[in-house]
Amino acid sequence: MNRFIHTLSIVLLLMILLSTNTLFAQRTVFSMTEYNKENMLSEELVKDIVVDQKGVPYFATDNGLYTLVHNEFHLIPVPEGKSSFFKAFSTLRDGTVLVIADDAIYKIVGGVEHNKLELFIDCNNDANSPEYPKSVYEDSKNRIWIADHTDIFSYQNGQLTKYKMDEKNKSTSYLRSYQFMELDHGQMMLVSQKGWFYKFDETSQSFLQVNDKSEFIVHSLFLYKSNEFLIGTSKGLMNYKYSSEGRIVNKKVLDPYIIASCIIPFKTDRFLVGTWFQGMVEIHFKPEFGIYPVGGFPSFTVNSMARDRFGCVWSATNSGVIHLEKEFFSTQLLDLTSDFIKDLEKDDKFTYYLNGKDIYKIKSDYSVDPHLILNEINSTQFAVWENLVLVGNDKGEVNCYKNQKLIHHFKLSDLEVTDIEINSKNEAWVISNFELFKLDLIDGRHTSYLQQFGGERVARDVEYVNETDLIISGANNGTYLYTYHFLGDCIRNISVEADFLKEKEFWTRDIEVDGDSIFIGSSIGLIKYYEGEVERIDLGQFTEKEIVSLSKNSAGDLWISGSKGILHKSGTDLTLFTTEDGLPSKTSYVGNMLVDSNGILWVGTSNGLTYADVNQKPRRSPNPLIYGVFEGQHTLLSNKTFELNKKNTIVFDVSSLFYPQSKNLFEYCIITGSKKEKEWQALSSKNQILISDLKVGDYQLHLRTKHAGNYYWSEETIMPIRVNETWYLRWYSLTILTLFILALIYFTYITSKNRARRRMLFLKRMINEKTKDLKKLNEELEAANMAKDKFISIIAHDLRSPFNAIRGFSQMLVDHDEVLDSDEKSELIEMIYKSSDDTFKLLENLLDWANVQKGNMKANIESFNLRILMQNNLEIHQKLAAIKKVKVEGEFPDLFVMADKHMIETVVRNLISNAIKYSYPEDLIKLDIEELENMAVIKIMDHGVGMSSEKLNELFRIDSVSSTTGTSEETGTGFGLMLSKEFVELNNGKIEVDSEKDKGTIFSVFIPLDK
């Protein structure tokens, strides 16, 4: 218990520490993909991971060795009689991957698929072989060092040498025993799990102890500088530095709360650290030591980590494998940068942003400082020039600050300020209410240029092209671009016509000036204006989509913001970045994007500020793989020609060694000898290519892939395809077919007479059988007609009785109106009402039954709570039963069923009414519902008159419907029970009755549950 409390306190302290650090610096943002039982990794306790040179990942578990191929996990067979407990990997200098099991060390042999294990060193055989090996290390002399739970072994030139170690080093961990390291001059060092340090003496061929006492348990070790190590211990994360001879020069505790299980480098002076119970953290050494949690990491325990050739990290945990890929955009998790970013600006030193309330500047380490505190929530735009700051708001006002002090206030309109540009201490340009203003920053006056736009409010964006002249974008297809020249103080419309602008709703959003070219982001896409000509830039599927913001980096690449995310255009290559690439949101203000002087792209969104280093050159995605399914297994296809017959259909599966597969986009095309133009087609989410209806000839299947994020299309994988003529159209097939047809004609002639005779005999037999069937049907029809006649006579009798009562009582009211007193009249009227009500209910049941028989009544199946229906009927019938002094009770749990609510309510109402009718005063009627495997059961139990077995057998038959009376002389036909049975069966249910004469009746109604 004390250990648990101690551990919990360490975790809480670490959380406080990590949350404090995130206020001052930046962490890496990862997208994560989990691999566990939900996606076919049957063993979730993964101890170690390795990725080979081809990019194939392997996973060591207690249930065997797994590999991931074509997004499916495959278990690699273990030699018969050998252990399936795998615990660690080691990659040798030549790329060979060794895997350690409880009783052997294996080489992994194979390629992208069909991998196998080759025994390298057999263990647990005798005292001179490793016993339950735990780790392997290869030094610069090609010696392979092996550690078991107590001793050390070296393997070279097929020879295994044992180095007996002191018993105090005996490991208590099932994963860790010794950690190996090699210093600059080849000095081999190791540290045991118990914290004893040793160096290997080449002269005596023995390990010499370095430290006088053990201070901690060692979990992990990583060489990150010359002779300098990060060590994960029971007393925290430490930094050890050795001399080349193996002498400790310096040691210090970096953080006492991080219990590191594994360490890998991520960037220069940045490391990912896995822990035993604190998840994963990122540590930085510059500009100062910092610790940051890996946000969203879904596991507390990290057993091991590995990096693949794409820079992604694979993490082995107790709950499966987690794949981490650095997102292109990074986000500072600060309150100051998580609001809706309204505007971005830059000068020669800093980038600034407005979050609606205040203006902040971003420093080189990505931390932020307040630049101008406004404490307002309606600011929309700002501009910075040296010691001047201009801020506009949604009321058409602009405030000018100098050295943090307000020096001018301008009231331009009553609507939002949408753009501000400043290039000197003398003047600034502002757009408010689609009107252009020039502000005099010396005397505080402003000038409107509305008249120079012909009195139209069309101004949308303004940019300097030099120190004095401007480019202004506008609205409408004839007023979308203007210039302003300082000499002459005039504005000129330079818009030109274009077919793609006609008959479309059009306006501009943002402009980017690039020398003599002007790029315009508009409601109909990206437009380029150059030397009096205008064209729309091809952006693929985004060509006609609205553009919100534009920016250009030093390499000439365009960065475009729209409703789908950020689009990068580099030459003809297009890459879309979305929230899956680290964008906090796809919503941003117009012009809310810029590239600073360091090549950092800053984007302000509705969910905060984000940035990306656009100096990163996109990497090329790896070549895709093509698989065919043969005998139920995926087979990797090589560049050999794939042959199929005409009119055959073949399906190819495609994948990539870049994970996760869901982030890979695949395109393919089929090239013929005469047609060389490539028409790329995107694959569906199943990543399959279906090929059919190809004519006879030779083709080439071209396939390429692009990983989401900052990646180019891969090189093309090309597979030749030959389509052969269908076998039955070849000459020998036609000859055989002709002979077969002639033989078939002869055989048909011989057998036709026999077939005709057998047919005649068969028809005679069929006629006799049909005659017997018709006779039986006639007999059944006559019985049914007799039953129906009896039923009609009963119904006529039951209708005649209440109508006679109504007529008789009505006649008495007419003939003896003056003689009868008020009480007698009321009694007669009540009798008339009761007789008419009984008649109406009978007719209503008859109408429903007739509709069911004709097929006009369909069940309206829906989900409803049976408890509510039963409770409502309980309350209604409690009042009705009280008149007869009969008790009705029931308690119902929530139980949802799939049925026609109206029909089931009719059934319940009929059955409860019958129970009351045939119960004696002071009797109890019990209502209940319960859940079976797929059905709900409604039970209505009374202790009334009951029924005999003969009556039970005739209960639901139309020819046995008869008038019956209740215990208080209530009338009825029994017809409601027959209708109830029809309703229950329409709802895919059934009704059962259990009754005994003079002891009561139980009706059980079964209806389907809502699963």
Helices and strands as residue ranges (DSSP letters): H 2-21, E 30-35, G 37-39, E 46-51, E 57-61, E 64-69, E 72-76, E 86-91, E 97-101, E 104-109, E 116-122, E 135-138, E 144-147, E 152-156, E 159-163, G 167-169, E 178-182, E 188-192, E 197-201, E 206-209, E 218-225, E 228-233, E 236-242, E 248-255, E 260-267, E 270-275, E 280-284, E 290-293, E 302-307, E 313-317, E 320-326, E 330-331, G 335-337, E 343-346, E 351-354, E 359-362, E 368-372, E 379-385, E 388-393, E 397-402, E 405-411, E 417-422, E 427-432, E 435-440, E 446-448, G 451-453, E 461-464, E 470-473, E 481-485, E 490-493, G 499-501, E 508-514, E 517-522, E 525-530, E 533-536, G 540-542, E 547-552, E 558-562, E 565-570, E 573-577, G 579-581, E 593-595, E 600-605, E 608-613, E 619-620, E 625-630, E 633-636, E 642-645, E 650-655, G 661-663, E 664-672, E 681-682, E 688-691, E 697-707, E 711-712, E 717-724, G 727-729, H 731-815, H 822-854, E 862-865, H 866-883, E 887-890, E 896-899, H 901-917, E 924-931, E 935-942, H 949-953, G 958-960, E 964-965, E 971-972, H 975-986, E 990-996, E 1000-1008
